[in-house]
Amino acid sequence: GTVTPEEYVAQAIRAGMRAIAITDHNTGDWIDRIKEAAAGTSLTVFPGVEISVAPGVHILAIFPEDRGTAHVNDLLAMLRVRADQRGEQDALVTEFGVQRVISMIRAENALPVLAHIDDHSGARNELRG
């Protein structure tokens, strides 16, 4: 069955984690639920999202801990990721290039991170010219 937000938080705390970042593909849907479950515990939750940018580079956006699902959805809207694409691993941002997406993430006071840079869908392979 599906792990509940409470179980997810409990597992992270049991594993000795003090902070986690929630970075699903192209959606922020679970963030507020995880943050709610972590309220009053020792666990800090950083909202985030994994964005797939054409030709297929995966970029994480990690937001400050006081942000939530709405902030992720605002960023996805700016990147033109439609509601029906949210959560889809292969939903691609095609309107903006990697550099522009990184700038847009930073403009939202979020931290851009190139995900698994030297692996499948990593920037080193995808951007090799």
N, C-alpha and C positions, 0 to 999 in steps of 0.2 A: 504493500500500500504506500501511499504518499506520506512523506514525513511532514509532520505539522511544524509550524513556525516554532512552537515551544520545544519540540524535540530537537529541532535544528540548533537552537540556541543552547540547549542543555548539552548536546554533543560537542559543540564548540568549546564550552566552558570545561567539560570533562577532559577534553584534549589539551587543556592548558592555554587556550587562546585568550588573549585579552582584547583583540579587535579582529573583525572580519569585514571584508568588502563584499557586498552582494552585487554580482555583475552578470546577470543573465543576458542572453542574446537579444538585443533590440527591444527590451522591455524593462520597466521598473516595477512591474506589478507586485512582486513579493516584498519589496523593500519595507513599506510601512508595516506590513504584518510581522516581519522579522524584528523591526525596531520596537514595535509594541511588545512582542514577546521578550525582548531583551531589556525593556525598561525595568529599572530597579535591580538589575543583575550587574555583574562585574564586566560584562561584555559591551564593547563599543562597536557600533555598526556604522560602516561607511557605505552610503548609497552609491551605486554605480551601474554601469551598463556596458556590455560589449557590443561595439558597433562594427559592422562589416562595410568597408569602404572599397569601391571598385579600384583595382581589379580583383580585390579579395583580401585586402589587408585588414586584420582585426585590431581595433584600437579600444582599449578600456578607457572610460571616463569615470574617475573616482571623485565623488563630491564630498564636501565637508559633512561632518556627522549631523549637523543640524538641518540638513536637507532631506528630501524624501522622494517618494514616487512622482509627485507632481513636477519636481525639478528635472527628473530624468525624462518624463514625458514632454516637457517643454523643449528640452534639447533635441529629442527625437523629432518633434514637430519642426524645429528649425532646420534639421537635417533632411526634412521631407520624407521621413519614415512614416508611412501612413498607419493608421490604427489597425488595419487588417494585416499589416506586415509585422506587427509587434510580436516578439517572441519567436519569430521565424529565423532560424539560424542562417538561412541563405538570403534574407532580405538585405539587399545591397544599397548603400548610399552611392548614387551615380552622379548626382548633380554637383558635388563638391569633391575635390581631390583630397589626398591625405593631408597635405600641409594646411589646407583651408579648414578641414575638420578639426585638426589639432588646435588651430587658432580659435575656432568656435567653442571648443571644449574649455580652453583657457579663459575665454571671455565670460564663461559661466562660473568662473572661480573653481573649476574642477581640474583635476590632474589627469592629463592624457598619458597613457601607458601603452606602448606597443606590445601587444600580447604575443606570447610564444614566437619571438622575433625570428628565430632561425629554423622554425618548424613549418609544417603545413599552414598556409594562410598567414605566415609571418612576413614582416616587411622586408627582411633581407632577401627572401626568395621572390616575393611578389614584385618588388621594385627593382630587381636586378635588370639593368638596361643593356 
